[in-house]
Structure formats: C-alpha cells, structure tokens
Amino acid sequence: QQAYGIYLDGNFNQLSNSGNIVTQGGSSAYGVYISAGSSLAAVENNFSSVTNSGNINALDHGIYNRDHFSHLTNSGIITAANVATIYGINNEGNGAQINNSGTINANRYAIYNDGDDVTITNSGTLNGGLRLGNSDFYILGGAINGEFKGNDETNVYIGSNAITTNYTQQQNYEDLKNLTIN
C-alpha cells in the first residue's frame, strides 16, 4: 500500500502548504511526491512548484522531486524518517531550484541532490547535512549540521555577496561540516 501525503503528477503542478502534511505508513510514504510525468514538457519558465510554510512530517522523504526545473521553497519545517537513506528533500530533477529559509531535518542528508544544473540556496537550518551533486550552492546564512558532500561540478558561494569558493571533491568539504553563518 502506498501512502503519499500529496502526489503531484502531470504538467506544471503548483502546491502551497501552510498546514500539516503527515504520512504514517506504507511504501512511498513521501510527504510530497512530484512525478517525472511532466519532465519532457517542463522548461525554465513553465515548471512545477512546491512552497511549504507549514509542516511536512514524512515516514519517507519529506519532498521527493523527479521533475525537471521544479521550484521547491521551504520556510517551514520538513522532517523525514530517521533512516540514513531517507532525505528531507530528495531531488532527481535537472535545472531545479531549491530554496530553504526554514528547517529541514533528516538522519543523513537534509537535501540530497542527484539532478544536474541545480541551484540550492540556504539561509535556514539543515539538520542532517547536504549532498550537492552537480549544483550551485549559495550559503546566505543559517546552519548546516551534518555531512557536506559535493563533486567536481559543485560550486559553493558563501555570504550575501555570493563569493565563490574553490572547494574540490578531495577536500570533501570537511571545513563546512557543522557550519553556522550569521
């Protein structure tokens, strides 16, 4: 039995949550699941979006995005199950934009990105770390509490002036682990 909190399928879905989305059991107990149904039709100016200012509490990934160019915005709280392979936000969509000014809680990765050309912005709190993949990551404040991983296609910008850093995969971003920027 599948137990999605909200399942978005089709083209150019728009979701705004200011309440509570809670999943309790079953397989695929994602708080919000965005299907890859519109991936072929999605473009930079026509995309699915999820805005959360409420609470998403999921037994699986808080938000699982499989669609390209999606915009995911969190100013609320996203909590995923306390399992290392379950993430606050799991992104597989290329060209996605992920903006966090709230709190994302997960065991290993608050945000896990497997998409290409993704932009991630954080001024909130990431409890559970971050896997960047092929992305640009803007740290505008907030905290990262946990593991921090990137690769050769990762760019990290720190501060409101977005000064680029030259981190390499070999450094494994250890100096950014458990980071707080005010």
Summary of the structure (lengths in Angstrom):
residues: 182
radius of gyration: 15.2
end to end distance: 44.2
largest distance: 47.9
contacts: 657
relative contact order: 0.12
helix: 5%
strand: 42%
